[in-house]
Structures are given as C-alpha cells and as structure tokens.
Amino acid sequence: MPPIVIEVARADDVRDVVHRAVQALAEGQLVVMPTETVYGVAASACSAAGMRRLAELKQHGADAPFALAVKSAQELEDYAPGASPLAKRLARRAWPGPVTLVVDTPQDGGLINQLPEEARSHICPNGTVGLRCPAHRIVQDVLRMIPGPLALSSANLHGEPDTVSGREAAKALGDKIALVMDDGPAHYGQPSSVVQVRGGTHTVLREGVVGKPTIDRLSRYLVLMVCTGNTCRSPMAEALLRRNLAKRLGCDPDDLEDHGVMVASAGVHAGGGSPASPEAVALMAEMGCPLDRHLSQQLTEQLVRSADLIVTMTRGHRQALLASWPDAAPRTRLLMPDADLSDPIGGSAEIYRACAEQIEQALDAHAKEIVAGVGGEK
C-alpha cells in the first residue's frame, strides 16, 4: 500500500498533520518529514518496532548509525551527560541548524540509556551518538508532541541519492513508509555537516551545509562584555581584555581568533552603530588599544546564546540580561564581584582613566580563567 502523502502548504490545519505524524510514529510506523537539509525518514526512538522497521529499510550496519533528533541545545546534556564545553558551545551556536554533533555516549545515566535496546543498537553501537536539532518547524512541532527523540536518517534507500522533496521520498521508499509530510523542496538540498567532538577538539567528518571554516569559527571561545549603551565601559573592557589575553597567549590582539578566543561587547539598551565616546577613544588610543572602529550593538538572544562567558559591568546589567535569558545565568559574571562599575559618560578624562584602571585590574582574574579554559580544551 503506497504511503499517505500530505502537502503541508495545502493542509487546512498543520496541527492535524503533526498529530497524524505523531500517532504513526507512536504506533511504530515510519514517517518522512522535511528538514532544512534533505528529506528524512524518522522512527520514534522509544519504539522498538519503529526502530526495526527503520533498520530494515536503511540496511545500515554498525558503521552507519542513525542520528538522534532532539528539540534543542538544552537536551544535549540530557542525552550525553558530561558533554564537553566545546560540544555545548557548538550546540548552542549551531542548533537548531544543519549540524550533527557526534559525541561519546555516557557509560551510565543519560536518557540514551533509557531507550530500548533495539534503539541503542542502531543509534550508538560504537560508543558514540550523533545528535541533531533540525531547523524546520514541522520536525520541531513533532518533537514537541512526541515523547522522546526521533531516530532520523535520509529518506532514500541505501546507496541511492538523497531526496530533496516529499514526492521524491515517496517514490524512493514506497510502501515501506506510512506517511510523507511534503513541504516542498528542501531549503539547502544537501546533507548536514557532521562534527565529532572529543573533549576540547573537533573533527569535521562530513562537510555538508556548513563548511569547515565556519565550524572552526563556531568552536572558538567567546567572551561578551556588557554595559548599558556599549559606548564607554564595555568597549573599553573589550579592548583591554583583548590586550590582556594576547599577552597571556603570546600573540597580537588581532590574532586572538587563531588562538581560539573571540572578544565582543554589547549594551542592554544600546542603539546600533554608534561610535565609542570620544573620551573612551582618546584614552584607549593612548593605552594602545584603539577603539576608533568600534560601533555599538544591542544585546541579542544570538549573542547571549553564543557567549561562553558574559561579563556585566553592574548588577543591574546582569539582572536585565537574566530577566530575558535566565538560562545564561551559569555563564554570566560581574566584572567586579563586590561592586558596580560606575558609568563615566559625560565625565572628565580623569574619570575615564579611573574607570579604565578599575576595568584593567578586575579583568586579570577573568583573563586567567579564560586562558585556563581555552588551554584545557586543546
């Protein structure tokens, strides 16, 4: 019997389509669904029957395990407890998106060990698991409604080309699947990039949508300095931290990225594109930390999610940040643990100099921690 093919764009209610997919998966059936890369065929990882059907369809051995599709970066540690800081960083920055992360499976604990043996034997037969968080609303809706993750593979037969539309997938897989959710051509039309992370190192196993240079950039440690308008305190802190880290790492501040570190700044109430204050520019030029190219930027969800360490100038800045992004609390610190850094805006050159001296002194402890962290990842 041929599969049911539903054109998502023409559905009266997309929620009904999602419900039908969830029901089929819960019954141990296979469902083809769109992702941003290519079309995938999915089984519920909690269904032994579904996993057997998927294994029979794909004829995969232990050398080609299925990826596990999860809802968000927050679920990385649920399935792989003890994941390294690098793995968490890549998940925060690349998910949802076209990157599959391969990490070591936990010896005990973690939700992977609660999956049926039929699932584990096809998902993590070699002591590693590939985790993926697709950036497609249909997959995300299914994942929110179904208990547990999905085992996901490309919607094609073994050795055949990837399929980039629902119709292609239906033709390729035929009566072996129950339902096809057709949402038109896949956005990228090529597979996800596969990146293995072991400790503090990463290896690109397959260069798909995201190229190796971008993966390398996403792997770097990012420090974010935060103040109010991003024209005085946080730009000075950014410039001074660059100099401090460069000295510790034995490189030029412009070469920090080559040593695995990025430094940026933003403001909780910043207007985009404003230069640093003239007093800050003049003082930093005198100190050998030029700010003449600085342009202010607003603190955003993307910046907060990407940062490994967020340093705020005051308690108020920290509170404002965490009010919007409470999950960032473990990564957010005050510049000075016991005091707020006063805003020098409108003050004299002497006030700016005193502010810079406070920043420089307070940054030492943060810089030591950053260098130790980056060094420990190599």
C-alpha positions in Angstrom: 0.0 0.0 0.0 1.5 3.4 -1.0 2.1 5.9 1.7 -0.2 8.8 2.5 1.3 12.0 1.1 0.2 15.2 2.7 1.1 18.6 1.2 1.7 20.7 4.2 1.2 24.0 2.5 -2.3 22.9 1.4 -3.4 21.5 4.8 -6.3 23.2 6.4 -4.7 22.8 9.8 -1.0 22.0 10.1 -1.6 20.8 13.7 -3.7 18.0 12.3 -0.8 16.9 10.0 1.6 16.9 13.0 -0.9 14.9 15.1 -1.2 12.3 12.3 2.6 12.0 12.2 2.9 11.7 15.9 0.3 8.9 16.0 2.0 7.0 13.2 5.4 7.2 15.0 3.9 6.1 18.3 2.4 3.1 16.5 5.9 2.1 15.3 5.4 3.4 11.7 8.0 5.3 9.6 7.3 8.9 8.6 9.1 11.0 6.0 9.4 14.6 7.0 11.1 17.7 5.7 14.2 19.2 7.2 16.2 22.2 6.2 18.9 19.9 4.6 17.3 16.9 2.8 14.2 14.9 3.5 14.5 12.5 6.4 12.7 9.3 7.4 12.0 9.0 11.1 11.1 6.5 13.7 10.3 7.0 17.3 13.5 6.1 19.2 11.2 4.9 22.0 9.5 2.3 19.7 11.3 -1.0 19.2 9.0 -1.8 16.3 9.7 1.5 14.6 13.5 1.1 15.0 13.3 -2.4 13.5 11.4 -1.0 10.5 13.9 1.8 10.1 16.9 -0.6 10.3 15.3 -2.9 7.7 14.6 0.0 5.4 18.0 1.5 5.5 20.0 -1.7 5.8 22.6 0.1 7.9 25.3 -1.7 9.8 27.2 -0.5 12.9 29.3 1.7 10.7 26.4 3.9 9.8 24.2 4.5 12.9 21.1 6.7 12.9 21.2 10.2 14.2 19.0 11.2 17.1 16.9 14.3 16.6 16.3 16.4 19.7 14.3 19.5 20.4 17.0 22.0 21.5 20.6 22.5 22.6 19.4 22.2 26.2 18.8 18.5 25.5 22.4 17.7 24.6 23.3 17.1 28.2 20.2 15.1 28.8 21.3 12.5 26.3 25.0 12.9 26.7 25.7 13.9 30.4 29.2 15.3 30.8 29.4 16.7 27.3 32.4 18.9 27.0 32.3 22.7 27.0 33.1 22.6 23.2 30.2 20.3 22.5 27.8 22.6 24.4 29.2 25.6 22.6 28.6 24.1 19.2 25.1 23.0 20.2 24.2 26.5 21.4 25.6 28.2 18.3 24.6 25.7 15.6 21.2 24.4 16.8 18.6 24.4 15.5 20.5 24.1 12.3 22.2 21.8 9.8 25.0 20.4 12.0 25.1 16.9 13.5 27.3 16.6 16.6 28.9 13.2 17.3 29.8 12.8 21.0 30.7 9.9 23.3 27.8 8.1 24.9 27.7 8.1 28.7 28.7 4.9 30.4 25.7 5.2 32.7 23.0 7.8 33.2 21.6 10.0 30.5 18.4 9.4 28.5 20.1 7.4 25.8 20.4 4.5 28.3 16.7 4.6 28.9 15.9 3.9 25.2 15.0 0.4 24.1 18.0 -1.9 23.3 16.6 -2.0 19.7 17.2 1.7 19.5 20.6 1.8 21.2 21.9 -0.9 18.9 21.2 1.3 15.9 21.9 4.7 17.4 25.0 4.3 19.4 26.6 0.9 18.6 30.2 2.2 18.7 30.2 4.2 21.9 29.2 7.5 20.2 25.9 9.1 19.2 25.1 11.6 16.5 22.7 14.3 17.8 20.8 16.7 15.5 18.3 19.5 16.1 16.7 20.2 12.7 15.7 23.8 11.9 12.3 23.0 10.4 9.0 23.9 12.0 7.4 20.6 11.2 10.1 18.5 12.8 10.2 20.8 15.8 6.4 20.5 16.2 6.6 16.7 16.0 9.4 16.7 18.6 7.4 18.9 21.0 4.5 16.5 20.9 6.1 13.0 20.9 7.6 11.5 24.0 11.4 11.1 23.5 13.6 11.8 20.5 13.4 10.6 16.9 15.8 8.3 15.1 16.4 10.1 11.8 18.0 9.1 8.6 18.0 10.4 5.0 14.8 9.4 3.1 16.4 7.2 0.5 17.4 3.6 0.0 21.0 2.5 0.9 23.4 3.8 -1.8 20.8 6.0 -3.6 20.9 9.8 -3.8 19.4 11.9 -1.1 15.8 13.1 -1.7 15.0 16.8 -1.6 11.3 16.7 -1.9 8.4 14.7 -0.4 7.4 13.3 -3.8 11.0 12.1 -4.4 11.0 10.4 -1.0 7.6 8.8 -1.5 8.8 7.4 -4.9 12.1 6.2 -3.4 10.6 4.4 -0.3 7.2 3.4 -1.5 5.1 1.2 0.8 7.8 0.9 3.4 6.6 4.1 5.0 3.3 5.1 6.4 3.2 8.9 5.9 5.0 11.6 3.9 4.9 15.2 5.0 5.6 17.1 1.9 6.7 20.7 2.4 8.1 21.4 -1.0 11.8 21.5 -1.9 14.3 21.2 1.0 15.9 24.6 1.8 19.5 23.6 1.3 19.2 20.4 -0.7 22.4 18.9 0.8 23.1 16.9 4.0 24.0 18.3 7.4 27.6 18.8 8.4 28.8 16.1 10.8 31.2 17.1 13.5 32.8 14.8 16.1 33.7 16.3 19.4 36.1 14.6 21.8 37.0 16.7 24.8 38.3 20.0 23.5 38.9 19.0 19.9 36.6 18.7 17.0 36.8 16.9 13.7 34.6 17.5 10.6 33.6 14.1 9.5 31.4 15.3 6.7 31.4 18.8 5.3 27.8 19.4 4.4 25.8 22.7 4.5 28.2 24.3 7.0 31.8 24.5 5.8 34.8 23.6 7.9 36.0 27.3 8.3 32.6 28.2 9.8 32.7 25.1 12.1 36.2 26.2 13.2 34.9 29.7 13.9 31.9 28.4 15.8 34.2 26.3 18.0 36.1 29.3 19.4 35.6 30.6 23.0 33.6 33.8 23.0 33.7 36.4 25.8 31.0 39.1 25.8 31.4 42.3 27.8 28.0 44.0 28.6 27.1 47.6 29.7 24.2 49.9 29.0 24.9 51.8 25.7 28.0 49.9 24.5 29.9 53.2 24.0 32.1 53.5 27.1 32.5 50.7 29.7 32.0 47.6 27.7 34.1 48.7 24.6 37.0 49.7 26.9 36.6 46.3 28.7 36.6 44.5 25.4 39.8 46.4 24.2 41.6 45.9 27.5 40.7 42.2 27.7 42.0 41.7 24.1 45.3 43.1 25.2 45.4 41.1 28.4 44.6 37.8 26.6 47.1 38.5 23.8 49.9 39.0 26.3 49.0 35.7 28.1 48.7 33.8 24.8 51.8 35.4 23.3 50.2 36.8 20.2 48.9 40.1 18.7 45.4 41.1 19.8 44.4 40.8 16.1 45.4 37.2 16.1 43.4 36.1 19.1 40.9 34.1 17.0 43.8 32.0 15.7 44.4 31.1 19.3 40.7 30.0 19.9 39.4 33.2 21.6 36.9 35.9 20.5 36.0 39.0 22.5 33.0 41.2 21.8 30.8 43.7 23.6 27.2 44.9 23.6 24.7 47.0 25.5 21.4 46.1 27.1 20.0 49.4 25.9 22.3 50.2 23.0 21.4 51.9 19.8 23.1 50.1 16.9 26.0 51.7 15.1 27.1 54.4 17.5 30.9 55.0 17.9 32.6 54.8 21.2 32.6 58.1 23.2 35.4 60.5 22.2 36.9 60.3 25.7 37.0 56.5 25.5 38.5 56.6 22.0 41.2 59.0 23.1 42.1 57.1 26.3 42.3 53.7 24.6 44.4 55.1 21.8 46.8 56.4 24.5 46.8 53.0 26.1 47.5 51.2 22.8 44.0 49.7 22.5 42.4 51.5 19.6 38.6 51.9 19.6 38.2 54.1 16.5 36.4 51.3 14.6 34.0 50.4 17.4 30.3 50.5 16.6 27.8 49.8 19.4 25.4 46.9 19.2 22.3 45.8 21.1 22.5 42.7 23.3 20.6 40.0 21.5 19.5 36.4 22.0 22.0 35.3 19.4 24.9 37.0 21.3 23.8 35.6 24.6 23.4 32.1 23.3 26.8 32.2 21.6 28.8 33.5 24.5 30.8 31.2 26.8 31.4 33.9 29.3 29.3 37.1 29.8 30.8 39.8 31.9 28.5 42.6 33.0 29.6 45.9 34.4 26.9 46.1 37.1 24.4 44.0 38.9 21.7 45.9 37.1 23.1 44.8 33.7 23.2 41.2 34.9 19.6 41.3 36.2 18.4 42.8 32.9 20.1 40.1 30.9 18.9 37.2 33.0 15.3 38.6 33.0 15.3 37.9 29.3 17.6 34.9 29.1 17.6 33.1 32.5 19.4 30.0 31.0 22.6 32.2 30.7 23.0 32.5 34.5 25.8 29.9 34.8 27.8 31.8 32.1 27.2 35.3 33.4 29.6 37.1 35.9 30.0 40.5 37.3 33.2 42.4 36.3 33.9 43.2 40.0 32.2 40.7 42.3 31.7 43.2 45.1 31.0 46.4 43.3 29.4 48.0 40.3 31.5 49.9 37.8 30.3 53.5 37.5 29.4 54.9 34.1 32.0 57.6 33.1 29.7 59.0 30.4 29.8 62.8 30.5 32.8 62.8 32.9 36.3 64.2 32.6 39.4 62.4 31.1 40.4 61.6 34.7 37.1 59.9 35.4 37.5 57.8 32.3 41.1 56.9 33.3 40.0 55.8 36.7 37.3 53.7 35.1 39.8 52.0 32.8 42.1 51.3 35.7 39.3 49.6 37.6 38.5 47.5 34.5 42.1 46.6 33.9 42.5 45.4 37.5 39.3 43.4 37.5 40.0 41.7 34.2 43.0 39.9 35.5 41.0 37.2 37.3 38.7 36.7 34.3 41.6 36.5 31.8 43.3 33.8 33.9 40.1 31.8 33.9 39.6 32.2 30.1 43.2 31.2 29.2 43.0 28.2 31.6 39.7 27.1 30.0 40.9 27.5 26.4 44.1 25.7 27.2 42.2 22.9 28.8 40.2 22.4 25.7 43.2 21.8 23.4 
